[in-house]
C-alpha cells in the first residue's frame, strides 16, 4: 500500500576540493539508477566519475 521514497536533495556547491573515496557512493548510485529505471525502464543508467572507481579521490558527494 505504501512505498518508501528516497529523497534526492539539490546539488550542493561547496568549493573545489579533493576528497577521499567514500564507498557509500556506489550504493547511492545504484539506488538512484533503480529509481530512474522504475520510471524509465528502457533507459540505460551508468555510474561514471570518480565515485565509480574504487579508492579514487574526487570532488565527493553529499550522502547525508
C-alpha positions as CSV (number, residue, x, y, z in Angstrom):
1,X,0.0,0.0,0.0
2,X,2.7,2.5,1.0
3,X,6.2,2.6,-0.5
4,X,9.5,4.0,0.7
5,X,10.6,7.1,-1.2
6,X,14.2,8.1,-1.4
7,X,14.7,11.8,-1.4
8,X,17.5,13.3,-3.5
9,X,18.4,16.7,-2.4
10,X,19.6,19.6,-4.5
11,X,23.2,19.8,-5.7
12,X,25.4,21.5,-3.0
13,X,28.2,23.8,-4.2
14,X,30.8,23.9,-1.5
15,X,34.0,24.8,-3.3
16,X,36.7,22.8,-5.0
17,X,38.5,20.1,-3.0
18,X,39.8,16.6,-3.5
19,X,38.1,14.3,-1.0
20,X,38.8,10.7,0.0
21,X,36.9,7.9,-1.7
22,X,33.6,7.0,0.1
23,X,32.4,3.5,-0.7
24,X,28.8,4.6,0.1
25,X,28.7,6.3,-3.3
26,X,28.3,3.0,-5.1
27,X,25.2,2.2,-3.1
28,X,23.8,5.7,-3.7
29,X,24.4,5.4,-7.4
30,X,22.7,2.0,-7.5
31,X,19.6,3.4,-5.7
32,X,19.4,6.4,-8.0
33,X,19.7,4.2,-11.0
34,X,17.0,1.9,-9.7
35,X,14.7,4.9,-9.2
36,X,15.3,6.2,-12.7
37,X,14.7,2.7,-14.2
38,X,11.5,2.4,-12.3
39,X,10.0,5.3,-14.2
40,X,12.0,4.9,-17.4
41,X,12.6,1.1,-17.8
42,X,14.1,1.4,-21.3
43,X,16.8,3.8,-20.2
44,X,20.4,2.6,-19.5
45,X,21.9,4.1,-16.4
46,X,25.6,4.0,-15.9
47,X,27.6,5.1,-12.8
48,X,30.6,7.2,-14.0
49,X,33.0,9.6,-12.5
50,X,35.4,9.3,-9.5
51,X,32.8,7.7,-7.3
52,X,32.6,4.7,-9.6
53,X,36.4,4.0,-9.3
54,X,37.3,2.2,-6.0
55,X,39.8,4.2,-3.9
56,X,39.8,7.1,-6.3
57,X,39.7,10.5,-4.7
58,X,37.4,13.1,-6.2
59,X,35.1,16.1,-5.6
60,X,32.9,13.9,-3.4
61,X,29.1,13.9,-3.0
62,X,26.9,14.7,-0.1
63,X,25.5,11.5,1.2
64,X,23.6,12.9,4.2
